[in-house]
Amino acid sequence: MNYRIIYYILGRIMLLLSFFLLFPSICAFIYNEPKKNITSFLYTILISLVISLIFQILANPKTMKKNFYAKEGFVIVAITWLIYSFLGSLPFYFSGSIENFLDSIFESTSGFTATGSSILTNIEIMPHSMLFWRSLTHFIGGMGVIIFAIVLLPRSPHNIHIMKAEMPGPIFGKLMSSMKNTAIGLYSLYIILTILLFFLLVISGIGVFDSINLALSTAGTGGFAPKNLGIAAYSNDYITFVIAIFMILFALNLNLVYMIIVKRYFKAFKSEELRWFLSFIILSTFAIFIHSLISINFESERLLDVFFTVSSIISTTGFTYRNFSDWSMFSQLLILFLMIIGGCAGGTAGGLKIPRIMFLFKNTQNYIHKCINPNKITTITIEKKTLENQDIFSNYLILYLMTFSTLVLLISTQLDDFEKVFTLVMSTLNNIGPGFNSYGPFENYADIPYLGKLFLTISMLLGRLEIIPFIVLLAPQTWRRKRTK
């Protein structure tokens, strides 16, 4: 394990956090908020700078070895997200906006992991700076802070290990010739789409502050909004439609979005992943809409409302809009299915991801063919490429189920209702935010016991980084020194 290069990169990443914290500090100053709000960010910046300095001293760049492997990448990513979740909670706690420290950590983790679950019972009484910080954590965590760090780090062939460890999804591809250029391209596209969404929201008349908060939350597919009723508070079909479209865009593989922008339409729409993703959205939207029309026991829904809800759930944004807990069981089961699926690999959404769902279907299909004809040689292709290492997919699916089951058991020690336990794990491990009934779109997580909140915080982190980095971080062999003869 190359400790010094880990310290060096972590030091740079802590500097980034100090930079990000300047923006809510400026927001607090603009809105003439109490001094404690401004100082809460300044104290956090100071702590972040001290940690960065300590890491730089430990790294000693002059004598630092350059060897860097996959395990270092996983360790850096896991430690970064733990530190960011901790430091991101300090402004909430120092300012008194959230009185309990564990609640502050929960809110911060929910922000950075783009989950969108909240312990706040009244969002609208929060200071502007804290609301802005919540939305900004979505934006930072959505694409991944370490991807941004690569833009600032020296060009290195080892950057690929960091990007692979943090980019959500089983498939990773370069957008450009080098990792640094790929990181620059991805973040440029991410920022441009966010700015475009901001301007589209501003012209709706909801104001600059709400527009920038919604744009940041949508970009990170997080779901924090500055209103208690979320998107429903605006009662504006234009806003509803625009955000629905952008939730889909940010949940796509950004490589595909890049292709569309540079007018490589044919190649983009040949993507198997894109066709599966859009098919899930279209089929689910019309299935729920038609069922609501023909259902006698439930009120019919507008097509736009169903489309927004489906987009919000499959992109794992989780914006509050319609209480789908009141929908029919058929509709709720479809929503549950979309929660598990999630978005595309290489986007900002959570969930299992489309390529893994594709693998699951195709692997099952091949198994049936083998049962019918045992001598038949079968292969699995994704994006017209033969999947040579199927263990990457199958092992993760097993690991996901084991993690899900373990979290259900842990949460069950705090709550006695199976539906509540299942909902909480489903919404946090898939980074969705809202669940069903007691923890539905218009509810919050304030009444959960503190130990339960701790388990859910871990669940959000495991879901965002897809489990592996934390297993590598905790594995004894990661830290075991090689014996020399």
C-alpha positions in Angstrom: 0.0 0.0 0.0 1.4 3.3 -1.1 0.4 5.4 1.9 2.1 8.6 0.8 0.4 8.9 -2.5 -2.9 8.3 -0.7 -2.1 11.1 1.7 -1.1 13.4 -1.2 -4.3 12.9 -3.1 -6.5 13.1 0.0 -4.8 16.4 0.9 -5.7 17.9 -2.5 -9.3 16.6 -2.2 -9.6 18.3 1.2 -8.6 21.6 -0.4 -11.4 21.1 -2.9 -13.9 20.9 0.0 -12.6 24.2 1.3 -13.2 25.7 -2.1 -16.8 24.4 -2.3 -17.6 25.7 1.2 -16.9 29.2 0.1 -20.1 29.3 -2.0 -22.6 28.8 0.9 -20.5 31.2 2.9 -21.1 33.9 0.2 -24.8 32.9 0.2 -25.0 33.6 3.9 -23.4 36.9 3.5 -25.7 37.9 0.6 -28.8 37.1 2.6 -27.4 38.9 5.6 -27.8 35.9 7.8 -26.7 35.7 11.5 -23.0 35.7 12.1 -23.1 32.1 13.4 -24.2 30.8 9.9 -21.2 32.5 8.2 -18.7 31.4 10.9 -20.1 27.8 10.7 -18.8 27.6 7.2 -15.6 29.4 7.9 -14.8 27.0 10.8 -15.5 24.1 8.6 -13.2 25.6 5.9 -10.4 26.0 8.5 -10.8 22.4 9.7 -10.7 21.2 6.1 -7.5 23.2 5.5 -5.8 21.8 8.6 -6.7 18.2 7.6 -5.3 19.0 4.1 -2.1 20.3 5.6 -1.7 17.3 7.8 -2.1 15.0 4.8 0.4 17.0 2.7 3.0 16.8 5.5 2.5 13.0 5.8 2.8 12.6 2.1 6.1 14.4 1.8 5.8 14.7 -2.1 9.6 15.0 -2.6 10.2 11.4 -1.5 6.8 10.0 -2.6 6.8 6.8 -4.7 4.6 6.9 -7.9 3.4 3.3 -7.8 -0.4 3.3 -7.6 -2.8 0.4 -8.0 -6.5 -0.4 -7.9 -6.6 -0.9 -4.2 -5.2 2.6 -3.5 -8.0 4.0 -5.7 -10.7 2.2 -3.8 -9.2 3.3 -0.4 -8.9 6.9 -1.5 -12.5 7.0 -2.7 -13.9 5.3 0.5 -12.0 7.6 2.8 -12.9 10.7 0.8 -16.6 10.0 1.1 -16.4 9.3 4.8 -14.5 12.6 5.5 -16.7 14.6 3.2 -19.9 13.3 4.9 -18.4 14.1 8.3 -17.1 17.6 7.4 -20.2 18.4 5.4 -22.3 18.0 8.5 -20.4 20.6 10.5 -22.1 23.7 9.1 -25.5 22.3 10.0 -24.3 21.5 13.5 -22.2 24.6 14.2 -25.0 26.9 13.0 -27.6 25.1 15.1 -29.8 24.5 12.0 -29.7 20.8 13.0 -29.2 20.3 16.8 -28.2 16.6 16.9 -24.8 15.8 15.4 -25.9 12.4 14.1 -28.8 14.0 12.3 -26.3 16.5 10.8 -24.2 13.6 9.5 -27.3 11.9 8.1 -28.4 15.0 6.2 -24.8 15.6 4.9 -24.4 12.0 3.8 -27.8 12.0 2.1 -26.7 15.1 0.3 -23.3 13.9 -0.9 -24.6 10.4 -1.9 -27.5 12.2 -3.8 -30.0 10.1 -1.8 -32.3 13.0 -0.8 -33.7 11.5 2.4 -34.1 14.1 5.1 -34.6 14.4 8.8 -35.9 18.0 8.5 -39.5 18.4 9.4 -39.8 22.0 8.1 -37.4 22.7 5.3 -38.6 26.3 4.6 -37.4 27.6 8.0 -33.9 26.7 7.2 -31.5 29.6 6.3 -30.8 30.2 2.7 -27.1 29.2 3.1 -28.0 25.8 4.6 -30.6 25.1 1.8 -28.0 26.0 -0.8 -25.3 23.8 0.9 -27.8 20.9 0.9 -28.3 21.3 -2.9 -24.6 21.9 -3.5 -23.7 18.6 -1.8 -26.0 16.8 -4.4 -24.1 18.5 -7.2 -20.7 17.6 -5.7 -21.6 14.0 -5.0 -23.6 13.4 -8.1 -20.7 13.3 -10.5 -18.2 12.5 -7.8 -15.8 14.9 -6.2 -12.7 12.8 -7.1 -13.6 13.0 -10.8 -13.3 16.8 -10.3 -10.1 16.3 -8.4 -8.5 14.5 -11.3 -8.9 17.7 -13.3 -6.6 19.4 -10.8 -4.2 16.5 -10.2 -1.1 16.0 -12.3 -1.7 13.9 -15.4 -1.1 10.3 -14.6 -1.9 6.9 -16.1 -3.0 5.8 -12.6 -6.0 8.2 -12.5 -8.0 5.5 -14.2 -8.0 3.5 -10.9 -9.6 6.4 -9.1 -12.3 7.0 -11.7 -13.2 3.3 -11.9 -13.6 3.2 -8.1 -15.9 6.3 -8.0 -17.9 6.2 -11.3 -21.2 4.4 -10.6 -21.9 1.3 -12.7 -20.2 -1.8 -13.9 -19.1 -0.4 -17.3 -16.4 2.3 -17.5 -15.3 3.9 -20.7 -13.1 6.8 -21.7 -14.7 9.8 -23.2 -11.4 11.1 -24.5 -7.8 9.9 -24.9 -6.7 10.4 -21.3 -8.3 10.2 -17.9 -7.6 13.8 -17.2 -9.2 14.9 -20.5 -12.1 12.5 -19.8 -12.6 14.0 -16.4 -12.5 17.5 -17.9 -15.0 16.5 -20.6 -17.4 14.9 -18.1 -17.4 17.8 -15.7 -17.7 20.3 -18.5 -20.8 18.5 -19.8 -22.2 18.2 -16.3 -21.8 21.9 -15.6 -23.1 23.0 -19.0 -26.3 20.9 -18.5 -26.8 22.3 -15.0 -26.4 25.9 -16.2 -28.9 25.3 -19.0 -31.4 23.8 -16.6 -30.9 26.8 -14.3 -31.8 29.3 -17.0 -34.8 27.2 -18.1 -36.1 27.3 -14.5 -35.4 31.0 -14.1 -37.6 32.0 -17.0 -40.4 30.1 -15.3 -40.5 32.9 -12.7 -39.7 30.9 -9.6 -36.7 33.1 -8.7 -32.9 32.7 -8.9 -32.5 31.0 -5.5 -35.1 28.3 -6.1 -33.8 27.8 -9.6 -30.2 27.2 -8.7 -31.2 24.9 -5.9 -33.4 22.8 -8.1 -30.8 22.8 -10.9 -28.1 21.5 -8.5 -30.3 18.9 -7.0 -31.5 17.6 -10.4 -28.0 17.5 -11.7 -26.9 15.3 -8.9 -30.2 13.3 -9.1 -30.6 14.0 -5.4 -34.0 15.5 -4.8 -33.4 18.1 -2.1 -35.7 21.1 -2.8 -36.2 24.4 -0.9 -39.9 23.8 -0.3 -41.6 21.4 2.0 -43.8 20.1 -0.8 -40.9 19.8 -3.2 -41.8 20.3 -6.9 -45.5 20.0 -6.0 -45.2 23.4 -4.3 -44.8 25.2 -7.7 -47.9 23.7 -9.4 -46.3 24.5 -12.7 -46.5 22.1 -15.6 -43.5 23.7 -17.4 -41.2 23.2 -14.4 -42.5 19.7 -14.0 -41.8 18.8 -17.6 -38.4 20.5 -17.8 -37.1 18.8 -14.6 -38.5 15.4 -15.7 -36.5 15.7 -19.0 -33.3 16.7 -17.2 -33.6 14.0 -14.6 -33.5 11.5 -17.5 -30.5 13.3 -19.1 -28.5 13.2 -15.9 -29.4 9.5 -15.3 -28.1 8.6 -18.8 -24.5 7.6 -19.5 -22.9 11.0 -20.0 -20.9 9.5 -22.9 -24.2 9.1 -24.7 -25.2 12.7 -23.9 -21.9 13.8 -25.3 -22.4 11.9 -28.5 -25.8 13.6 -28.9 -24.4 17.0 -28.3 -21.6 16.5 -30.9 -24.3 15.3 -33.4 -23.3 11.6 -33.4 -27.0 10.8 -33.1 -26.9 7.5 -34.9 -24.2 6.0 -32.8 -25.8 7.3 -29.6 -29.3 5.8 -30.4 -27.7 2.5 -31.4 -26.8 2.1 -27.7 -28.5 -0.9 -26.3 -28.3 0.6 -22.8 -30.1 3.7 -24.0 -32.9 1.7 -25.6 -33.4 -0.4 -22.5 -33.5 2.7 -20.2 -36.0 4.6 -22.4 -38.1 1.5 -22.8 -38.4 1.1 -19.0 -39.5 4.8 -18.7 -42.0 4.7 -21.6 -43.6 1.3 -20.7 -43.8 2.1 -17.0 -45.3 5.5 -17.7 -48.1 4.2 -19.9 -48.7 1.1 -17.8 -49.3 3.2 -14.7 -51.3 5.9 -16.6 -53.6 3.4 -18.3 -54.1 1.4 -15.1 -55.1 4.6 -13.2 -57.7 5.3 -15.9 -59.3 1.9 -15.8 -59.0 1.4 -12.0 -62.3 1.9 -10.1 -60.9 2.2 -6.6 -58.2 4.8 -7.3 -58.2 8.3 -8.7 -56.9 8.7 -12.3 -53.5 10.4 -12.8 -52.4 12.9 -15.5 -49.9 11.5 -18.0 -47.4 14.3 -17.1 -47.7 13.5 -13.3 -47.0 9.8 -14.0 -44.1 10.6 -16.4 -42.5 12.9 -13.8 -42.9 10.3 -11.0 -41.4 7.5 -13.2 -38.5 9.8 -14.2 -37.9 10.8 -10.6 -37.8 7.2 -9.4 -35.8 5.5 -12.1 -33.2 8.4 -12.1 -33.2 7.9 -8.3 -33.7 11.7 -7.9 -36.8 11.2 -5.7 -38.2 14.7 -6.0 -41.4 15.1 -4.0 -44.3 15.5 -6.4 -47.1 12.9 -6.2 -47.7 10.6 -3.2 -47.4 7.3 -5.1 -48.2 5.5 -1.8 -51.8 6.3 -2.6 -51.6 4.6 -6.0 -52.8 1.1 -6.7 -50.7 -1.9 -5.7 -49.9 -2.6 -9.4 -48.5 1.0 -9.7 -46.6 0.7 -6.5 -45.0 -2.5 -7.5 -43.9 -0.9 -10.8 -42.4 2.0 -8.8 -40.6 -0.6 -6.6 -39.2 -2.3 -9.7 -37.9 1.1 -11.0 -36.3 1.8 -7.7 -34.2 -1.3 -8.1 -33.3 -0.7 -11.7 -32.0 2.8 -11.4 -30.2 4.7 -14.2 -27.4 4.0 -16.7 -23.8 3.3 -15.9 -21.7 6.5 -16.1 -24.6 8.8 -15.0 -25.4 10.3 -11.7 -28.3 8.0 -10.8 -28.2 5.1 -8.2 -29.8 1.7 -8.3 -28.5 -1.5 -9.8 -27.9 0.2 -13.2 -29.2 -0.8 -16.6 -26.2 -2.9 -17.7 -26.7 -5.2 -14.7 -30.4 -5.6 -15.4 -29.5 -6.4 -19.0 -27.0 -9.0 -17.8 -29.6 -10.5 -15.5 -32.1 -10.9 -18.3 -29.6 -12.2 -20.8 -28.0 -14.6 -18.3 -31.4 -16.0 -17.4 -32.2 -16.4 -21.1 -29.0 -18.3 -21.8 -29.7 -20.5 -18.8 -33.1 -21.5 -20.2 -31.4 -22.2 -23.6 -28.8 -24.4 -22.0 -31.6 -26.3 -20.2 -33.3 -27.0 -23.5 -30.0 -27.7 -25.4 -27.1 -28.5 -23.0 -24.6 -28.6 -25.8 -25.3 -25.2 -27.1 -22.5 -22.6 -26.6 -24.0 -19.3 -25.3 -22.4 -15.9 -24.8 -23.7 -12.7 -23.4 -23.2 -9.5 -25.3 -23.7 -5.9 -24.0 -23.4 -3.1 -26.5 -22.5 -5.7 -29.1 -19.4 -6.7 -27.1 -19.0 -10.2 -25.7 -18.9 -10.1 -22.0 -15.8 -12.1 -21.2 -15.7 -11.7 -17.4 -19.3 -12.4 -16.3 -18.2 -12.7 -12.6 -18.0 -8.9 -12.4 -21.8 -8.8 -12.9 -22.9 -11.9 -11.1 -20.7 -11.4 -8.0 -22.0 -7.8 -7.6 -25.6 -9.0 -7.7 -24.9 -11.5 -5.0 -23.0 -8.9 -3.0 -25.9 -6.5 -3.4 -28.4 -9.1 -2.1 -26.2 -10.0 0.8 -25.8 -6.3 1.7 -29.5 -5.6 1.4 -30.3 -8.6 3.6 -27.8 -7.6 6.3 -29.1 -4.0 6.3 -32.7 -5.2 6.7 -31.6 -7.3 9.7 -29.8 -4.4 11.3 -32.7 -1.9 10.8 -35.1 -4.5 12.1 -33.4 -4.2 15.5 -34.7 -0.6 15.6 -38.1 -0.9 13.9 -40.7 -3.7 14.2 -42.6 -3.0 11.0 -41.4 -5.0 8.0 -42.8 -2.6 5.4 -40.9 0.3 7.1 -37.7 -1.7 7.3 -37.8 -2.8 3.7 -38.8 0.7 2.5 -35.9 2.3 4.4 -33.3 0.0 3.1 -34.6 0.1 -0.5 -34.7 3.9 -0.6 -31.2 4.4 1.0 -29.2 1.6 -0.6 -30.5 2.6 -4.0 -30.0 6.3 -3.2 -33.6 7.2 -4.0 -34.9 9.1 -1.0 -38.6 8.6 -0.6 -40.1 5.2 0.1 -43.7 4.2 0.8 -46.4 5.2 3.3 -44.7 6.3 6.6 -41.5 7.2 4.7 -43.2 8.3 1.4 -42.6 11.3 -0.8 -44.1 13.8 1.7 -42.7 12.3 4.9 -39.3 12.5 6.6 -36.9 10.3 8.6 -36.9 12.4 11.8 -38.6 9.7 14.0 -36.2 6.9 13.3 -34.0 5.9 16.3 -30.5 7.2 16.2 -28.9 3.8 15.8 -31.3 3.2 12.9 -30.1 6.5 11.3 -26.5 5.4 11.6 -27.3 2.1 9.8 -29.1 4.1 7.1 -26.2 6.5 6.7 -23.9 3.5 6.1 -26.5 2.2 3.6 -26.4 5.4 1.6 -22.6 5.3 1.4 -22.6 1.7 0.4 -25.2 2.4 -2.3 -23.4 5.4 -3.8 -20.0 3.7 -4.1 -21.5 0.3 -4.9 -20.2 -1.5 -1.8 -16.7 -2.6 -3.2 -14.6 0.4 -2.0 -15.7 0.0 1.6 -15.1 -3.7 1.5 -11.5 -3.0 0.2 -11.1 -0.4 2.9 -12.0 -2.8 5.7 -10.3 -5.9 4.3 -7.2 -6.8 6.3 -5.3 -7.9 3.2 -5.5 -4.3 1.9 -3.3 -3.1 4.7 -1.1 -6.1 5.0 2.5 -5.4 4.1 4.2 -7.7 1.6 6.9 -9.9 3.0 10.3 -9.4 1.5 12.7 -12.3 1.3 
